[in-house]
Amino acid sequence: MAFAPSGKDVETSSIDSESKHVHSNSSQAADVKLDKRGIPLVPQPTSDPLDPLNWTLWLKILVLLQVSLLAFLALFSASLITPAFVPLSKSLHKDLTETAYVTSVFIAFVGASSLFWNPIANVYGRRPIYIVSISVAIATSAASGASSTYGELIAFRALNGFFGGVALGLGSATVTDLFFEHERGFYMGIYTLSLITGGHIAPIAGGYIVKNTLTWHWCFYIPAIITAFMLPLFIFTVPETLYSHSAERAQRPYGSWMESMTMRGKAHSTRSLKIIDFFRPIQMLMYPSVLLPTLYYSVSFGYGSILFIITSANIFLKVYKYQPYQTGVLLGVPLTVGSVIGELVAGGLSDWISEKRALARNGVRKPEDRLLTLFPAIVLLPLGIIIEGVCLTHKLHAIGTGFGIAIASFGLQIATTVVYTYTAECYRQQAAEIGSLLNFGRQIFGFCVGFYAVKLGTKIGFQNAWITFAFINFAVSLPVLALIFVGEKWRHALGQPGFHHDL
């Protein structure tokens, strides 16, 4: 029988103590499954072929890529219109600041969506939530393109964010469903890279959509068309990844693959949906290993990505007299290049550090080891923000502005992958709640940036405003570094959350 911790172990131990328990229990040692270095797998898989941990690698990757593509499309849809703010503002008879709210309201409703959808997905499964949300996202994206008034467009962008952004909150829980702890940094990195680059590639495409005589309406039609191709692919190739590791589930006969490909009601037999489940993400804020990384990541994403996306059309027009396609290139290329290079460092390096330090402790893993990968992000992200602010204030060559954006994007990608992986490893069974928090914090903070960034830059100078943002970002990183030294102690003192012990 495969190893599973006792109820007491689950309630009082964190992820690293699960490894200790495996080593110390000699009666179960023969049944423990190990990774290629001889370290016990965390979590331990069951013998059920339908357990996602037991799926073949190609199936895991197929699911991962589709969920990652959904996350990509969510922020791609949010940002595709950004370079077209000037023609959009003329069409809607609004100034550029009000026009930017078209993106801001989408961002805000994406943040709220996971607080609603993730609790439902924890009972009825990931698969039905993805399929329903994709279906409605197609319709609301198309309706956004067909809008003729500012009010209509704002309303449909809100609905599109609420349904189209599900993968931004649920995706990290899906990755946690599929992969073991020792490999999670790499695969979580694929997901977070897709999440980040969707909003980075979009400005390039959006600029050329407007340049090549297509109207701004196509900045909404195109995401609808791409998402429409995703729907049948998802329906026929993505099984349910929510799997109960409870004792009750272990006593039942194994199900069939057909069951995992249908929407049959509750996917988790030991759970029922309660009102309190919608407030579970807030409960996770009492744990420093969730609260501090969430705060840091929210600020990092706001100033390392949304700041550039929301302000570029306005500022690049004033400083460089750029047309929409030029704005898209100056914004999208450095953002994308920085993210890709950052991910080449982030996922693999954090896995390597985690594995090496676990080997030095006789196979005991500690989530805090991954935080060592954050140091480049803590320095480079604020530095990139400052460089862009200086270049804009002194009207330096656009290459300098792009260089600053790329450096900030590099740091943001490292921060994203490390934060998602660290928090999921600290509280694996609450990965969906943590994903909701990270998504909510990221989107709501980003939503707020659009209301004050340009105004503050105009009032005190972009250099001073951007230096202020960089300082705030650096300041919120310091408590996260403290977790390297005291995170494990705090996690043991607080214990595990009192829900979802059956995953």
TIDO-124059 format. One record per residue (C-alpha): residue in one letter; x, y negated, z negated; residue number from 0. Coordinates in nm, 4 decimals. Each point is the difference from the previous one (the first is absolute). Layout:
REM TIDO-124059
['A' [X Y Z] NUM]
...
END
This chain:
REM TIDO-124059
['M' [0.0000 0.0000 0.0000] 0]
['A' [0.1342 -0.3428 0.0904] 1]
['F' [0.1031 -0.2271 -0.2825] 2]
['A' [-0.2500 -0.2573 -0.1244] 3]
['P' [0.0533 -0.2134 -0.3119] 4]
['S' [-0.2310 0.0518 -0.2937] 5]
['G' [-0.2637 -0.2584 -0.0854] 6]
['K' [0.2170 -0.1312 -0.2806] 7]
['D' [0.2942 -0.0447 0.2352] 8]
['V' [-0.2159 -0.1904 0.2440] 9]
['E' [-0.1292 -0.2410 -0.2569] 10]
['T' [0.3238 -0.0781 -0.1761] 11]
['S' [0.2689 0.0339 0.2646] 12]
['S' [0.1045 -0.1980 0.3035] 13]
['I' [0.1350 0.1344 0.3272] 14]
['D' [0.3549 0.0441 -0.1240] 15]
['S' [-0.1120 0.2070 -0.2994] 16]
['E' [-0.1818 0.2334 0.2350] 17]
['S' [0.3417 0.0973 0.1343] 18]
['K' [0.1289 0.0536 -0.3545] 19]
['H' [-0.2945 0.2230 -0.0773] 20]
['V' [0.0717 0.2128 0.3051] 21]
['H' [0.3580 0.0538 -0.1089] 22]
['S' [-0.0823 0.0762 -0.3605] 23]
['N' [-0.2723 0.2596 0.0539] 24]
['S' [0.1861 0.3217 0.0772] 25]
['S' [-0.3156 0.2133 0.0173] 26]
['Q' [-0.1154 -0.1930 0.3022] 27]
['A' [0.3395 -0.0659 0.1573] 28]
['A' [-0.0327 0.2849 0.2473] 29]
['D' [-0.3141 -0.1563 0.1457] 30]
['V' [0.1384 -0.3518 0.0334] 31]
['K' [0.0490 -0.1166 0.3590] 32]
['L' [0.3238 -0.1870 0.0662] 33]
['D' [0.1198 -0.2463 0.2610] 34]
['K' [0.3045 0.0721 0.2171] 35]
['R' [0.2355 -0.1282 -0.2725] 36]
['G' [-0.1485 0.2310 -0.2626] 37]
['I' [-0.1967 -0.2697 -0.1828] 38]
['P' [-0.3628 0.0856 -0.0923] 39]
['L' [-0.2532 -0.1482 0.2368] 40]
['V' [-0.2132 -0.2781 -0.1461] 41]
['P' [-0.2909 0.0514 0.0140] 42]
['Q' [-0.0057 0.3777 0.0058] 43]
['P' [-0.2173 0.1279 0.2891] 44]
['T' [-0.2683 0.2639 -0.0406] 45]
['S' [-0.0129 0.3184 0.2114] 46]
['D' [-0.3055 -0.1290 0.1901] 47]
['P' [0.0716 -0.0648 0.3719] 48]
['L' [-0.2427 -0.2940 -0.0140] 49]
['D' [0.2120 -0.1769 -0.2621] 50]
['P' [0.1492 -0.2890 0.2055] 51]
['L' [0.3352 0.0602 -0.1667] 52]
['N' [0.0058 0.3398 0.1774] 53]
['W' [-0.0874 -0.1278 0.3462] 54]
['T' [0.2521 0.0371 0.2794] 55]
['L' [0.2221 -0.3030 0.0501] 56]
['W' [-0.1428 -0.0794 0.3444] 57]
['L' [-0.3532 -0.0232 -0.1418] 58]
['K' [0.1134 -0.2213 -0.2870] 59]
['I' [0.1761 -0.2310 0.2439] 60]
['L' [-0.3007 -0.0056 0.2333] 61]
['V' [-0.2221 -0.1178 -0.2864] 62]
['L' [0.2633 -0.2447 -0.1243] 63]
['L' [0.0423 -0.1582 0.3431] 64]
['Q' [-0.3730 -0.0503 0.0477] 65]
['V' [-0.0497 -0.1540 -0.3429] 66]
['S' [0.3064 -0.2177 0.0635] 67]
['L' [-0.1428 -0.1088 0.3346] 68]
['L' [-0.3251 -0.1007 -0.1713] 69]
['A' [0.1994 -0.2125 -0.2455] 70]
['F' [0.1919 -0.1483 0.2936] 71]
['L' [-0.3226 -0.0869 0.1818] 72]
['A' [-0.1489 -0.1675 -0.3078] 73]
['L' [0.2666 -0.2699 -0.0233] 74]
['F' [0.0441 -0.0024 0.3786] 75]
['S' [-0.3660 -0.0994 0.0216] 76]
['A' [0.0523 -0.2632 -0.2690] 77]
['S' [0.2964 -0.1688 0.1694] 78]
['L' [-0.0616 0.0414 0.3733] 79]
['I' [-0.1946 -0.3264 0.0066] 80]
['T' [0.2726 -0.1993 -0.1794] 81]
['P' [0.1838 -0.1396 0.3068] 82]
['A' [-0.3376 -0.0905 0.1521] 83]
['F' [-0.1058 -0.2262 -0.2873] 84]
['V' [0.0412 -0.3105 0.2198] 85]
['P' [-0.2412 0.1075 0.2782] 86]
['L' [-0.2278 0.1599 -0.2607] 87]
['S' [-0.0188 -0.3264 -0.1948] 88]
['K' [-0.0967 -0.1872 0.3151] 89]
['S' [-0.2650 0.2571 0.0851] 90]
['L' [-0.1514 -0.0095 -0.3503] 91]
['H' [0.0522 -0.3780 -0.0449] 92]
['K' [0.1939 0.0531 -0.3245] 93]
['D' [0.3421 -0.1201 -0.1110] 94]
['L' [0.2900 0.2452 -0.0277] 95]
['T' [-0.0294 0.0330 -0.3764] 96]
['E' [-0.3648 0.1070 0.0196] 97]
['T' [0.0754 0.2240 0.2968] 98]
['A' [0.2591 0.1885 -0.2057] 99]
['Y' [-0.2803 0.1069 -0.2340] 100]
['V' [-0.1032 0.2456 0.2720] 101]
['T' [0.3054 0.2023 -0.1009] 102]
['S' [-0.0143 -0.0922 -0.3684] 103]
['V' [-0.3549 0.1328 -0.0485] 104]
['F' [0.0952 0.3274 0.1688] 105]
['I' [0.2946 0.0325 -0.2387] 106]
['A' [-0.2189 -0.0686 -0.3041] 107]
['F' [-0.2616 0.2614 0.0908] 108]
['V' [0.2683 0.2580 0.0745] 109]
['G' [0.1188 -0.0527 -0.3565] 110]
['A' [-0.3462 0.0519 -0.1447] 111]
['S' [-0.0829 0.3017 0.2174] 112]
['S' [0.2257 0.2537 -0.1704] 113]
['L' [-0.1550 -0.0745 -0.3398] 114]
['F' [-0.3266 0.1257 0.1469] 115]
['W' [0.1121 0.2796 0.2337] 116]
['N' [0.2753 0.1726 -0.1996] 117]
['P' [-0.2207 0.1147 -0.2917] 118]
['I' [-0.2409 0.1533 0.2499] 119]
['A' [0.2900 0.1680 0.1816] 120]
['N' [0.1140 0.1548 -0.3294] 121]
['V' [-0.3257 0.1968 -0.0179] 122]
['Y' [-0.1293 0.0442 0.3544] 123]
['G' [0.3388 0.0204 0.1670] 124]
['R' [0.2311 -0.2128 0.2119] 125]
['R' [-0.1252 0.1305 0.3347] 126]
['P' [-0.3643 -0.1272 -0.0062] 127]
['I' [0.1086 -0.3430 -0.1233] 128]
['Y' [0.2526 -0.0330 0.2819] 129]
['I' [-0.2514 0.1095 0.2649] 130]
['V' [-0.2802 -0.2293 -0.1193] 131]
['S' [0.2339 -0.2975 -0.0342] 132]
['I' [0.1524 0.0510 0.3459] 133]
['S' [-0.3458 0.0128 0.1563] 134]
['V' [-0.1163 -0.3261 -0.1578] 135]
['A' [0.3375 -0.1695 0.0623] 136]
['I' [-0.0409 0.0582 0.3732] 137]
['A' [-0.3406 -0.1697 -0.0005] 138]
['T' [0.0995 -0.2970 -0.2163] 139]
['S' [0.3201 -0.0649 0.1955] 140]
['A' [-0.1975 -0.0044 0.3251] 141]
['A' [-0.2605 -0.2266 -0.1625] 142]
['S' [0.2778 -0.2396 -0.1067] 143]
['G' [0.1053 -0.0302 0.3623] 144]
['A' [-0.3558 -0.0674 0.1087] 145]
['S' [-0.0532 -0.2746 -0.2607] 146]
['S' [-0.0828 -0.3457 0.1301] 147]
['T' [-0.0026 -0.2010 -0.3235] 148]
['Y' [0.2368 -0.0454 -0.2918] 149]
['G' [-0.2519 0.1442 -0.2486] 150]
['E' [-0.0558 0.3142 0.2067] 151]
['L' [0.3717 0.0572 0.0398] 152]
['I' [0.0714 -0.0425 -0.3716] 153]
['A' [-0.2816 0.2427 -0.0911] 154]
['F' [0.1125 0.2723 0.2397] 155]
['R' [0.3664 -0.0427 -0.0996] 156]
['A' [-0.1043 0.0542 -0.3623] 157]
['L' [-0.1859 0.3200 0.0901] 158]
['N' [0.2851 0.1148 0.2210] 159]
['G' [0.2446 -0.0445 -0.2864] 160]
['F' [-0.2247 0.1878 -0.2427] 161]
['F' [-0.0298 0.3045 0.2267] 162]
['G' [0.3126 -0.0234 0.2136] 163]
['G' [0.2427 -0.0352 -0.2890] 164]
['V' [-0.0772 0.3314 -0.1748] 165]
['A' [0.3327 0.1595 0.0980] 166]
['L' [0.1885 -0.2852 -0.1676] 167]
['G' [-0.1305 0.1093 -0.3400] 168]
['L' [-0.0569 0.3727 0.0506] 169]
['G' [0.3037 0.0816 0.2106] 170]
['S' [0.2502 0.0258 -0.2848] 171]
['A' [-0.2292 0.2462 -0.1817] 172]
['T' [-0.0167 0.2082 0.3181] 173]
['V' [0.3801 0.0070 0.0224] 174]
['T' [0.0105 0.1112 -0.3638] 175]
['D' [-0.2504 0.2775 0.0804] 176]
['L' [0.2291 0.1347 0.2720] 177]
['F' [0.3602 -0.0219 -0.1154] 178]
['F' [0.2204 0.1050 -0.2910] 179]
['E' [0.1758 -0.2537 -0.2158] 180]
['H' [0.3501 0.0634 0.1360] 181]
['E' [-0.1068 -0.0833 0.3588] 182]
['R' [-0.2605 -0.2644 -0.0733] 183]
['G' [0.2283 -0.2999 0.0438] 184]
['F' [0.0660 0.0853 0.3654] 185]
['Y' [-0.3613 0.0748 0.0908] 186]
['M' [-0.1410 -0.2857 -0.2054] 187]
['G' [0.2443 -0.2164 0.1937] 188]
['I' [-0.1594 0.1037 0.3297] 189]
['Y' [-0.3372 -0.1056 -0.1368] 190]
['T' [0.1207 -0.3310 -0.1458] 191]
['L' [0.1962 -0.0842 0.3158] 192]
['S' [-0.3196 0.0448 0.2019] 193]
['L' [-0.1934 -0.2063 -0.2528] 194]
['I' [0.2476 -0.2878 0.0167] 195]
['T' [0.0780 -0.0021 0.3724] 196]
['G' [-0.3631 -0.0123 0.1093] 197]
['G' [-0.0136 -0.3627 -0.1043] 198]
['H' [0.3457 -0.0626 0.1446] 199]
['I' [-0.0431 0.1365 0.3510] 200]
['A' [-0.3441 -0.1579 0.0377] 201]
['P' [0.1216 -0.3599 0.0484] 202]
['I' [0.2142 0.1048 0.2969] 203]
['A' [-0.2943 0.1715 0.1689] 204]
['G' [-0.2422 -0.2774 -0.0973] 205]
['G' [0.2179 -0.2694 0.1534] 206]
['Y' [0.0198 0.1773 0.3333] 207]
['I' [-0.3732 0.0769 -0.0009] 208]
['V' [-0.0679 -0.3731 -0.0044] 209]
['K' [0.2815 -0.0810 0.2441] 210]
['N' [-0.1240 0.2462 0.2615] 211]
['T' [-0.3381 -0.1737 0.0341] 212]
['L' [-0.1910 0.2352 -0.2308] 213]
['T' [-0.2127 -0.1961 -0.2465] 214]
['W' [0.0324 0.0175 -0.3795] 215]
['H' [-0.2953 0.2406 -0.0005] 216]
['W' [0.2330 0.2769 0.1188] 217]
['C' [0.2016 -0.0303 -0.3207] 218]
['F' [-0.2979 0.1779 -0.1579] 219]
['Y' [-0.1115 0.2182 0.2901] 220]
['I' [0.3395 0.1668 0.0372] 221]
['P' [0.0169 0.1301 -0.3620] 222]
['A' [-0.3565 0.1294 0.0428] 223]
['I' [0.0997 0.1924 0.3124] 224]
['I' [0.3118 0.1507 -0.1590] 225]
['T' [-0.1905 0.0988 -0.3135] 226]
['A' [-0.2709 0.1599 0.2140] 227]
['F' [0.2620 0.2380 0.1414] 228]
['M' [0.1018 0.0871 -0.3558] 229]
['L' [-0.3464 0.1132 -0.1103] 230]
['P' [-0.0341 0.3331 0.1906] 231]
['L' [0.3658 0.0794 -0.0636] 232]
['F' [-0.0523 -0.0435 -0.3725] 233]
['I' [-0.3230 0.1997 -0.0050] 234]
['F' [0.1515 0.3054 0.1693] 235]
['T' [0.3553 0.0074 -0.1382] 236]
['V' [0.0052 -0.1322 -0.3601] 237]
['P' [-0.1083 0.2443 -0.2759] 238]
['E' [-0.0984 -0.1055 -0.3512] 239]
['T' [0.3090 -0.0730 -0.2125] 240]
['L' [-0.1709 -0.0366 -0.3407] 241]
['Y' [0.0625 0.3261 -0.1849] 242]
['S' [-0.0813 0.0945 -0.3580] 243]
['H' [0.2756 0.1727 -0.1971] 244]
['S' [-0.2338 0.0636 -0.2932] 245]
['A' [-0.0317 0.3371 -0.1735] 246]
['E' [-0.3580 0.0287 0.1256] 247]
['R' [0.1138 -0.0449 0.3608] 248]
['A' [0.2742 0.2612 -0.0447] 249]
['Q' [-0.2599 0.2621 -0.1003] 250]
['R' [-0.2143 -0.0532 0.3077] 251]
['P' [0.0607 0.1872 0.3277] 252]
['Y' [0.1949 -0.1885 0.2632] 253]
['G' [-0.2042 -0.2079 0.2425] 254]
['S' [0.0229 -0.0059 0.3774] 255]
['W' [0.1625 -0.2502 0.2321] 256]
['M' [-0.3444 -0.0730 0.1425] 257]
['E' [-0.1075 -0.1304 -0.3412] 258]
['S' [0.2933 -0.2389 -0.0088] 259]
['M' [-0.1006 -0.1405 0.3404] 260]
['T' [-0.3613 -0.0767 -0.0932] 261]
['M' [-0.1673 -0.2640 -0.2173] 262]
['R' [-0.1791 0.2308 -0.2414] 263]
['G' [-0.0723 -0.2219 -0.2989] 264]
['K' [0.2352 0.0044 -0.2977] 265]
['A' [0.3543 0.0953 0.0946] 266]
['H' [0.1027 0.0230 -0.3652] 267]
['S' [-0.2224 0.2478 -0.1859] 268]
['T' [0.0935 -0.1083 -0.3541] 269]
['R' [-0.0769 -0.3706 0.0459] 270]
['S' [-0.3036 -0.2212 0.0239] 271]
['L' [-0.0090 -0.3679 0.0907] 272]
['K' [-0.0568 -0.2332 -0.2955] 273]
['I' [-0.0209 -0.3778 -0.0293] 274]
['I' [0.3166 0.0002 -0.2107] 275]
['D' [0.1920 0.1457 0.2942] 276]
['F' [-0.0258 -0.3347 0.1802] 277]
['F' [0.1855 -0.1627 -0.2904] 278]
['R' [0.2772 0.2610 -0.0297] 279]
['P' [0.2491 -0.2105 0.2000] 280]
['I' [-0.0356 -0.2772 -0.2575] 281]
['Q' [0.0679 0.2560 -0.2744] 282]
['M' [0.3335 0.0805 0.1668] 283]
['L' [0.1155 -0.3570 -0.0661] 284]
['M' [0.0660 0.0937 -0.3616] 285]
['Y' [0.3013 0.2019 0.1181] 286]
['P' [0.3140 -0.2113 0.0594] 287]
['S' [0.1235 0.2444 0.2660] 288]
['V' [-0.3067 -0.0985 0.2044] 289]
['L' [-0.0606 -0.3612 -0.1062] 290]
['L' [0.3523 -0.1348 0.0579] 291]
['P' [0.0603 0.1627 0.3420] 292]
['T' [-0.3480 -0.1070 0.1151] 293]
['L' [0.0681 -0.3620 -0.0946] 294]
['Y' [0.3419 0.0075 0.1668] 295]
['Y' [-0.1295 0.1628 0.3181] 296]
['S' [-0.2973 -0.2362 0.0299] 297]
['V' [0.2237 -0.3056 -0.0188] 298]
['S' [0.2588 0.1574 0.2306] 299]
['F' [-0.2560 0.0791 0.2683] 300]
['G' [-0.1600 -0.3414 -0.0317] 301]
['Y' [0.3250 -0.1919 0.0455] 302]
['G' [0.1901 0.2566 0.2089] 303]
['S' [-0.2689 0.0552 0.2635] 304]
['I' [-0.3317 -0.1856 -0.0367] 305]
['L' [0.1760 -0.3355 -0.0514] 306]
['F' [0.1606 0.0304 0.3432] 307]
['I' [-0.3094 0.1389 0.1734] 308]
['I' [-0.2478 -0.2552 -0.1345] 309]
['T' [0.2180 -0.3100 0.0490] 310]
['S' [0.1811 0.0733 0.3274] 311]
['A' [-0.2568 -0.1306 0.2521] 312]
['N' [-0.0278 -0.3313 -0.1829] 313]
['I' [0.3666 -0.0535 -0.0869] 314]
['F' [0.1618 0.1318 0.3193] 315]
['L' [-0.2274 -0.2256 0.2051] 316]
['K' [0.1093 -0.3053 -0.1996] 317]
['V' [0.3714 0.0824 -0.0330] 318]
['Y' [0.0786 0.1799 0.3277] 319]
['K' [-0.3000 -0.0968 0.2199] 320]
['Y' [-0.0497 0.3722 0.0623] 321]
['Q' [-0.2747 0.1519 0.2103] 322]
['P' [-0.1941 0.2984 -0.1467] 323]
['Y' [0.2133 0.2663 0.1701] 324]
['Q' [0.3203 -0.1671 -0.1191] 325]
['T' [-0.1363 -0.0107 -0.3539] 326]
['G' [-0.0844 0.3691 0.0261] 327]
['V' [0.3529 0.0917 0.1066] 328]
['L' [0.1763 -0.2137 -0.2624] 329]
['L' [-0.2242 0.1427 -0.2702] 330]
['G' [-0.0455 0.3606 0.1112] 331]
['V' [0.3473 0.1025 0.1159] 332]
['P' [0.1935 -0.0851 -0.3200] 333]
['L' [-0.2783 0.1334 -0.2216] 334]
['T' [-0.0002 0.3316 0.1860] 335]
['V' [0.3780 0.0364 0.0277] 336]
['G' [0.0448 -0.0814 -0.3691] 337]
['S' [-0.2624 0.2555 -0.1023] 338]
['V' [0.1428 0.2804 0.2141] 339]
['I' [0.3560 -0.0527 -0.1238] 340]
['G' [-0.1269 -0.0320 -0.3565] 341]
['E' [-0.1776 0.3341 0.0205] 342]
['L' [0.3131 0.1680 0.1339] 343]
['V' [0.1484 -0.0902 -0.3384] 344]
['A' [-0.2970 0.0317 -0.2347] 345]
['G' [-0.1636 0.3432 0.0201] 346]
['G' [0.2994 0.2236 0.0615] 347]
['L' [0.2232 -0.1860 -0.2445] 348]
['S' [-0.2533 0.0142 -0.2826] 349]
['D' [-0.0494 0.3752 0.0583] 350]
['W' [0.3774 0.0501 -0.0013] 351]
['I' [0.0477 -0.1961 -0.3237] 352]
['S' [-0.2892 0.1844 -0.1663] 353]
['E' [0.1367 0.3412 0.1035] 354]
['K' [0.3598 -0.0732 -0.1040] 355]
['R' [-0.0948 -0.1294 -0.3422] 356]
['A' [-0.2390 0.2930 -0.0523] 357]
['L' [0.2821 0.2442 0.0752] 358]
['A' [0.2164 -0.1785 -0.2564] 359]
['R' [-0.2761 0.0605 -0.2592] 360]
['N' [-0.0415 0.3718 0.0768] 361]
['G' [-0.2952 -0.0590 0.2304] 362]
['V' [-0.1987 -0.2499 -0.2099] 363]
['R' [-0.1413 -0.2763 0.2191] 364]
['K' [-0.0737 -0.3518 -0.1211] 365]
['P' [-0.2020 -0.2464 0.2082] 366]
['E' [0.2131 -0.2904 -0.1238] 367]
['D' [0.2926 0.1277 0.2068] 368]
['R' [-0.1757 -0.1304 0.3107] 369]
['L' [0.0013 -0.3560 -0.1324] 370]
['L' [0.3756 -0.0142 0.0557] 371]
['T' [-0.0795 -0.0350 0.3710] 372]
['L' [-0.1711 -0.3345 -0.0691] 373]
['F' [0.3154 -0.2091 -0.0471] 374]
['P' [0.0401 -0.1025 0.3686] 375]
['A' [-0.3658 -0.1027 0.0142] 376]
['I' [0.0219 -0.2116 -0.3137] 377]
['V' [0.2811 -0.2074 0.1539] 378]
['L' [-0.0836 -0.0042 0.3718] 379]
['L' [-0.3729 -0.0661 -0.0059] 380]
['P' [0.0280 -0.3384 -0.1798] 381]
['L' [0.3086 -0.0845 0.2078] 382]
['G' [-0.1936 0.0496 0.3235] 383]
['I' [-0.2826 -0.2247 -0.1221] 384]
['I' [0.2478 -0.2767 -0.0851] 385]
['I' [0.1742 0.0265 0.3388] 386]
['E' [-0.3282 -0.0496 0.1868] 387]
['G' [-0.0940 -0.2960 -0.2205] 388]
['V' [0.3361 -0.1704 0.0615] 389]
['C' [-0.0198 0.0569 0.3750] 390]
['L' [-0.3526 -0.1390 0.0232] 391]
['T' [0.0778 -0.3083 -0.2078] 392]
['H' [0.3132 -0.0916 0.1968] 393]
['K' [-0.1453 0.1196 0.3327] 394]
['L' [0.2906 0.2348 0.0569] 395]
['H' [0.0062 0.2396 0.2929] 396]
['A' [-0.2803 0.2562 0.0039] 397]
['I' [0.2568 0.2804 -0.0220] 398]
['G' [0.0708 -0.1080 -0.3566] 399]
['T' [-0.3691 0.0108 -0.0844] 400]
['G' [-0.0285 0.3484 0.1513] 401]
['F' [0.3081 0.1125 -0.1922] 402]
['G' [-0.1570 -0.1083 -0.3284] 403]
['I' [-0.3249 0.1804 0.0818] 404]
['A' [0.1904 0.3190 0.0877] 405]
['I' [0.1987 -0.0030 -0.3251] 406]
['A' [-0.3164 -0.0473 -0.2051] 407]
['S' [-0.1728 0.2777 0.1939] 408]
['F' [0.2933 0.2343 -0.0641] 409]
['G' [-0.0309 -0.0600 -0.3728] 410]
['L' [-0.3778 0.0336 0.0027] 411]
['Q' [0.0119 0.3405 0.1689] 412]
['I' [0.2376 0.1355 -0.2645] 413]
['A' [-0.2183 -0.1419 -0.2770] 414]
['T' [-0.3152 0.1488 0.1531] 415]
['T' [0.1306 0.3548 0.0354] 416]
['V' [0.1639 0.0058 -0.3429] 417]
['V' [-0.3032 -0.1432 -0.1832] 418]
['Y' [-0.2480 0.2362 0.1655] 419]
['T' [0.2183 0.3050 -0.0640] 420]
['Y' [0.0948 -0.0931 -0.3569] 421]
['T' [-0.3537 -0.0688 -0.1189] 422]
['A' [-0.1350 0.3173 0.1637] 423]
['E' [0.2659 0.2085 -0.1741] 424]
['C' [-0.0670 -0.1564 -0.3380] 425]
['Y' [-0.3702 0.0827 0.0195] 426]
['R' [-0.0554 0.2463 0.2854] 427]
['Q' [-0.3504 0.0947 -0.1087] 428]
['Q' [-0.1062 -0.3649 0.0092] 429]
['A' [0.1563 -0.0753 0.3407] 430]
['A' [-0.3323 -0.1155 0.1491] 431]
['E' [-0.0563 -0.2517 -0.2818] 432]
['I' [0.3544 -0.1303 0.0352] 433]
['G' [-0.0427 -0.0275 0.3766] 434]
['S' [-0.3119 -0.2086 -0.0631] 435]
['L' [0.1908 -0.2315 -0.2308] 436]
['L' [0.2932 -0.0466 0.2358] 437]
['N' [-0.2346 -0.0698 0.2885] 438]
['F' [-0.2154 -0.2388 -0.2046] 439]
['G' [0.2960 -0.1913 -0.1403] 440]
['R' [0.1725 -0.0246 0.3382] 441]
['Q' [-0.3067 -0.1176 0.1891] 442]
['I' [-0.1382 -0.2427 -0.2593] 443]
['F' [0.3353 -0.1677 -0.0597] 444]
['G' [0.0499 -0.0201 0.3771] 445]
['F' [-0.3489 -0.1462 0.0369] 446]
['C' [0.0886 -0.2790 -0.2426] 447]
['V' [0.3253 -0.0868 0.1809] 448]
['G' [-0.1965 -0.1263 0.2988] 449]
['F' [-0.1693 -0.2671 -0.2103] 450]
['Y' [0.3087 -0.1777 -0.1324] 451]
['A' [0.3191 0.0896 0.1920] 452]
['V' [-0.0245 -0.2498 0.2878] 453]
['K' [-0.1520 -0.2703 -0.2219] 454]
['L' [0.2795 0.0329 -0.2562] 455]
['G' [0.2664 0.0088 0.2718] 456]
['T' [-0.1393 -0.3147 0.1573] 457]
['K' [-0.0102 -0.1773 -0.3365] 458]
['I' [0.3421 0.0858 -0.1483] 459]
['G' [0.1830 0.1274 0.3075] 460]
['F' [0.0170 0.3547 0.1320] 461]
['Q' [0.3482 0.0506 -0.1417] 462]
['N' [-0.1106 -0.0835 -0.3550] 463]
['A' [-0.3254 0.1941 0.0294] 464]
['W' [0.1699 0.3096 0.1402] 465]
['I' [0.2731 -0.0148 -0.2681] 466]
['T' [-0.2779 -0.0093 -0.2600] 467]
['F' [-0.1595 0.3103 0.1533] 468]
['A' [0.3380 0.1752 0.0068] 469]
['F' [0.0619 -0.0798 -0.3668] 470]
['I' [-0.3419 0.1373 -0.0970] 471]
['N' [0.0732 0.3177 0.1928] 472]
['F' [0.3370 0.0453 -0.1691] 473]
['A' [-0.1477 -0.0686 -0.3448] 474]
['V' [-0.2660 0.2710 0.0279] 475]
['S' [0.2640 0.2535 0.1073] 476]
['L' [0.1914 -0.0159 -0.3281] 477]
['P' [-0.2605 0.1830 -0.2147] 478]
['V' [-0.0028 0.2802 0.2610] 479]
['L' [0.3763 0.0394 -0.0422] 480]
['A' [-0.0591 0.0339 -0.3728] 481]
['L' [-0.1984 0.3162 0.0731] 482]
['I' [0.3242 0.1710 0.1028] 483]
['F' [0.1028 -0.0090 -0.3657] 484]
['V' [-0.3282 0.0117 -0.1931] 485]
['G' [-0.2571 0.1339 0.2481] 486]
['E' [0.0274 0.3623 -0.1145] 487]
['K' [-0.0247 -0.1018 -0.3656] 488]
['W' [-0.3126 -0.2058 0.0656] 489]
['R' [-0.1628 0.2793 0.2009] 490]
['H' [0.0561 0.2522 -0.2789] 491]
['A' [-0.1271 -0.2440 -0.2631] 492]
['L' [-0.3249 -0.0670 0.1886] 493]
['G' [-0.0519 0.3559 0.1268] 494]
['Q' [-0.1930 0.0935 0.3115] 495]
['P' [-0.3362 -0.1597 0.0939] 496]
['G' [-0.2992 0.1952 -0.1291] 497]
['F' [-0.1509 0.0838 0.3393] 498]
['H' [0.0723 0.2054 0.3142] 499]
['H' [0.1882 0.2809 -0.1746] 500]
['D' [-0.1327 0.2460 0.2586] 501]
['L' [0.2160 -0.1007 0.2960] 502]
END
